[in-house]
Amino acid sequence: MSKFSEDEKVQILSDLVNIQSVNDNELDVCNYLHQLFKAHNIYSEIINISDTRANLVAEIGSGKPVLGVSGHMDVVSAGNVDNWTYDPFQLTEESGKLYGRGSADMKSGLAAFVISLIDIHEQGLLQEGTIRLLATAGEEIVGEGAKLYHSQGYMDDVDALVIAEPSQDRIIYAHKGSMDIRVSSTGKAAHSSMPKLGFNAISPLVKFIYKADENFKKFDKTNDLLGDPVLNATLFNGGTQVNSIPEFAQSEFNIRTIPEHDNDQFVSYFNEILKEVETEDTDIEVDTYMSRDPVYTTGKNSLVSLAQEMGRKYLNTELEALSSPGVTDASDLLEHKDENFPFIMFGPGHISQAHQVDEHVEKDIYLTFIDLFTEMLPKYIKNFK
């Protein structure tokens, strides 16, 4: 029997949504969760990143095996709040749905893990092994929290990992990597009627973008799960007024990587293009400011099959095990783990709701996942081989 009523479970999610952790302020989420765990005699620790940002780790049980469960505490901006039907930072229940920024991505998954850990602890359901919650900061930007967990060794003894990203209708066990690369070009300003007195910063940048697109065809390998790599120039800015030669221009690229064409290859690729377009007059810089590796696992393990069993029991659904073009904290948490490592992404909410106006999660699904995790997590450890 759960320690919490349905209203209390919804209230915990409401409290989390009310905390405006928009790419920041995860420390407020940590403080809330720390007090909640403390009230139920569960160890947790806040790991500071900055004055306003932090991770939180909590554990129940002891010894091996260690099952890691993870969720990020940050959310993306709500954008223009006038476009929302309800206040994005006030959880609102309407027609069986819970509306609010982060309700799907992914405070419902985080809340479900927290409540299930408390219930498992209170009911004595974990007879052996450890369940370790790794609540992360900064997932929506560059993954600061996950990188810190990895560097500090929190994943070294973990035997399997579940991330509760919104994926109620599927089980994800592999995903592409992601890179953001900024290319900046500096020229010399001049009046547009006398261009020879300056140097147009846009010209070499256009050449750079053309070559990046034109030569991309050499990345011709395909991954059996993840498909092809993807490269797009997604931002371009240059100049300040129409009758002036621009002295500065900048473009940004987003790249989705696969193991066959990994992040390091694309760093080299951009440096090669830089050498091709450089002249005595050009001043171009390339900055890879975000890089998260692809996650490739086979999916052939008892964690995937157990999640499918739970899907049949709790969701009355035969869940497919698939890969995803998106990226998660698994990129950093699973660094140096091999393809046989048991990993799934599985949690309440639809990925189509992520980052949307009027983001929501179905109330029944959120509550169901609490029960599902409460059974699944200790069961996986009990049957671990």
LINZI-V172431 format. One record per residue. N is the residue number from 1. PSI is psi in radians with two decimals (NA if undefined). OMEGA is omega in radians with two decimals (* if undefined). Layout:
N/PSI/OMEGA
N/PSI/OMEGA
This chain:
1/2.27/-3.10
2/2.57/3.08
3/-0.34/-3.00
4/2.52/2.98
5/2.92/3.10
6/-0.72/3.13
7/-0.67/3.13
8/-0.63/3.09
9/-0.72/3.09
10/-0.63/-3.14
11/-0.67/3.11
12/-0.77/3.07
13/-0.70/3.11
14/-0.78/3.14
15/-0.68/-3.14
16/-0.74/3.13
17/-0.61/-3.13
18/-0.40/3.10
19/2.05/-3.04
20/1.35/-3.11
21/0.99/-3.11
22/1.71/-3.14
23/0.50/-3.09
24/3.10/3.01
25/0.42/3.07
26/-0.37/3.11
27/-0.63/3.11
28/-0.67/3.08
29/-0.76/3.12
30/-0.80/-3.13
31/-0.72/3.12
32/-0.85/-3.11
33/-0.66/3.13
34/-0.76/3.13
35/-0.64/3.12
36/-0.80/3.10
37/-0.70/-3.14
38/-0.67/-3.13
39/-0.33/-3.13
40/0.36/3.04
41/0.72/3.09
42/2.30/3.14
43/2.31/2.96
44/2.72/-3.11
45/2.36/3.07
46/2.24/-3.14
47/1.84/-3.03
48/2.45/3.04
49/-0.71/3.08
50/-2.95/-3.14
51/-0.43/-3.07
52/-0.08/-3.04
53/2.49/-3.12
54/2.80/2.90
55/2.83/2.98
56/2.25/3.06
57/2.40/3.09
58/2.60/-3.10
59/2.52/2.89
60/2.64/-3.11
61/-2.93/3.14
62/2.71/3.06
63/-2.97/-3.10
64/2.72/-0.09
65/2.88/3.11
66/2.10/3.07
67/2.07/3.08
68/2.39/3.01
69/2.44/-3.00
70/2.56/3.04
71/2.56/-3.14
72/2.60/-3.06
73/-0.26/-3.13
74/2.76/3.06
75/2.87/3.07
76/2.92/3.13
77/2.60/3.06
78/-0.14/-3.10
79/-2.52/3.11
80/1.86/-3.06
81/-0.33/3.10
82/-0.36/3.13
83/-0.18/-3.13
84/2.51/3.05
85/-0.58/-3.11
86/2.80/3.07
87/2.10/-3.07
88/-0.35/-3.12
89/0.53/3.02
90/1.82/-3.08
91/2.22/-3.09
92/2.22/3.10
93/2.22/3.14
94/2.15/3.07
95/0.75/3.08
96/0.13/3.13
97/2.57/3.12
98/1.96/-3.04
99/2.47/3.05
100/2.66/3.11
101/2.18/-3.10
102/-0.05/-3.12
103/-0.63/3.06
104/-0.77/-3.02
105/1.64/-0.25
106/0.82/-3.10
107/-0.38/3.04
108/-0.69/3.08
109/-0.73/3.11
110/-0.81/3.13
111/-0.69/3.13
112/-0.72/3.08
113/-0.80/-3.09
114/-0.84/-3.12
115/-0.70/-3.14
116/-0.67/3.09
117/-0.74/3.12
118/-0.77/3.14
119/-0.73/3.10
120/-0.75/3.13
121/-0.84/-3.08
122/-0.58/-3.09
123/-0.02/3.12
124/0.64/-3.05
125/-0.27/-3.12
126/1.84/-3.06
127/-0.36/3.14
128/2.81/3.08
129/-3.07/-3.03
130/2.42/2.92
131/2.14/-3.08
132/2.06/3.06
133/2.21/3.08
134/1.62/3.10
135/2.21/-2.95
136/2.63/2.99
137/2.63/2.90
138/0.35/-3.13
139/-0.63/-3.05
140/-0.21/-3.10
141/-1.49/-3.08
142/0.06/3.07
143/0.64/-3.11
144/-0.76/-3.07
145/-0.80/-3.14
146/-0.69/3.10
147/-0.70/-3.14
148/-0.76/3.10
149/-0.79/-3.13
150/-0.81/-3.09
151/-0.50/-3.13
152/0.04/3.01
153/0.20/-3.10
154/-0.30/3.12
155/-0.07/-3.01
156/-0.70/-3.09
157/0.15/-3.12
158/2.31/-3.06
159/-0.28/3.12
160/2.74/-3.07
161/2.34/3.01
162/2.21/3.03
163/2.23/-3.00
164/0.77/3.00
165/2.70/-3.11
166/1.96/-3.08
167/0.82/-3.01
168/-0.34/-3.07
169/0.18/-3.14
170/2.89/3.04
171/2.17/-3.11
172/2.31/3.12
173/0.10/3.08
174/2.58/3.05
175/2.80/3.14
176/2.81/2.98
177/3.06/-3.12
178/2.49/3.09
179/2.49/2.96
180/2.15/-3.10
181/2.25/3.13
182/2.23/3.10
183/2.11/-3.06
184/2.40/3.14
185/2.23/3.12
186/2.24/3.11
187/-2.52/3.11
188/2.24/-3.11
189/2.59/3.05
190/2.89/3.05
191/2.49/-3.07
192/-0.32/3.09
193/-0.22/-3.14
194/1.10/-3.01
195/-0.44/-3.11
196/-0.27/3.11
197/-0.14/3.13
198/-2.90/3.05
199/2.16/-3.05
200/1.97/-3.10
201/-0.38/-3.10
202/-0.64/-2.99
203/-0.93/3.13
204/-0.46/3.14
205/-0.69/3.07
206/-0.73/3.10
207/-0.69/3.12
208/-0.84/-3.13
209/-0.73/3.14
210/-0.82/-3.11
211/-0.65/3.11
212/-0.71/3.11
213/-0.79/-3.04
214/-0.71/-3.07
215/-0.06/-3.10
216/-0.39/-3.11
217/-0.28/3.12
218/-0.30/3.07
219/1.31/-2.91
220/0.11/3.12
221/2.61/-3.14
222/2.45/3.05
223/2.41/-3.07
224/-0.47/3.13
225/-0.76/-2.93
226/-0.23/3.13
227/-2.52/-3.03
228/2.71/2.97
229/2.79/-3.11
230/2.36/3.08
231/2.25/3.10
232/2.36/2.88
233/2.04/-2.97
234/-0.29/3.11
235/2.51/3.06
236/2.25/3.08
237/2.42/3.11
238/2.45/3.09
239/2.82/3.13
240/-0.43/3.07
241/2.78/-2.91
242/-0.41/-3.09
243/0.42/3.09
244/2.43/3.02
245/2.15/-3.06
246/2.33/3.11
247/-0.10/-3.14
248/2.43/3.07
249/2.65/-3.06
250/2.45/3.05
251/2.63/3.09
252/2.48/-3.11
253/2.49/2.93
254/2.30/-3.10
255/2.37/3.05
256/2.11/-2.95
257/2.82/3.09
258/2.85/-3.11
259/-0.59/-3.12
260/-0.47/3.07
261/1.47/-2.96
262/-3.10/-3.03
263/-0.68/-3.14
264/-0.64/3.12
265/-0.65/-3.12
266/-0.52/3.00
267/-0.80/3.11
268/-0.71/-3.14
269/-0.82/-3.13
270/-0.58/3.08
271/-0.59/3.07
272/-0.76/3.13
273/-0.70/3.12
274/-0.78/3.13
275/-0.60/-3.12
276/-0.65/-3.04
277/-0.17/-3.11
278/2.39/2.98
279/-3.08/3.10
280/-0.49/-3.07
281/-0.41/-3.02
282/2.64/3.04
283/1.60/-3.04
284/2.39/3.09
285/2.49/3.11
286/2.21/-3.10
287/1.94/3.03
288/1.70/-3.02
289/-0.10/3.02
290/2.25/3.13
291/2.04/3.12
292/2.21/-2.99
293/2.69/3.01
294/2.66/3.08
295/2.04/-3.13
296/1.97/2.97
297/2.81/-3.06
298/-0.46/-3.07
299/0.07/-3.11
300/1.39/-3.10
301/2.97/-3.05
302/-0.35/3.11
303/-0.76/3.10
304/-0.82/-3.11
305/-0.60/3.10
306/-0.73/3.11
307/-0.65/3.08
308/-0.69/3.07
309/-0.75/3.11
310/-0.62/3.10
311/-0.71/3.11
312/-0.71/-3.05
313/-0.81/-2.99
314/-0.50/-3.08
315/-0.08/-3.13
316/0.72/-3.06
317/2.47/3.00
318/1.72/-3.02
319/2.28/3.04
320/2.55/3.01
321/2.10/-2.96
322/3.06/2.97
323/2.97/-3.09
324/2.52/3.06
325/-0.23/-3.11
326/-3.01/-3.11
327/2.59/-3.12
328/-3.14/3.08
329/-0.24/3.10
330/-0.48/3.12
331/-0.68/-3.13
332/-0.67/-3.11
333/-0.57/-3.07
334/0.21/3.10
335/2.29/-3.13
336/0.03/2.99
337/2.58/-3.10
338/3.13/-3.02
339/-0.24/3.12
340/-0.02/-3.13
341/2.29/3.14
342/2.01/3.14
343/2.37/2.96
344/2.66/2.94
345/2.08/-3.00
346/2.06/-3.11
347/3.01/-3.10
348/2.59/3.10
349/2.77/3.06
350/2.39/3.13
351/-0.44/3.12
352/-0.30/3.12
353/-0.27/-3.08
354/2.31/3.04
355/0.23/-3.08
356/2.70/2.91
357/2.47/-3.08
358/0.68/3.05
359/2.43/-3.13
360/2.85/2.99
361/2.54/3.08
362/2.30/-3.10
363/-0.81/-3.11
364/-0.65/-3.14
365/-0.77/3.09
366/-0.85/-3.13
367/-0.65/3.13
368/-0.70/-3.11
369/-0.50/3.05
370/-0.83/3.11
371/-0.70/-3.13
372/-0.86/3.13
373/-0.63/-3.12
374/-0.58/3.06
375/-0.75/-2.98
376/-0.76/-3.00
377/-0.92/3.10
378/-0.49/3.13
379/-0.69/3.11
380/-0.78/3.14
381/-0.73/-3.13
382/-0.66/-3.08
383/0.16/-3.06
384/2.35/3.10
385/NA/*
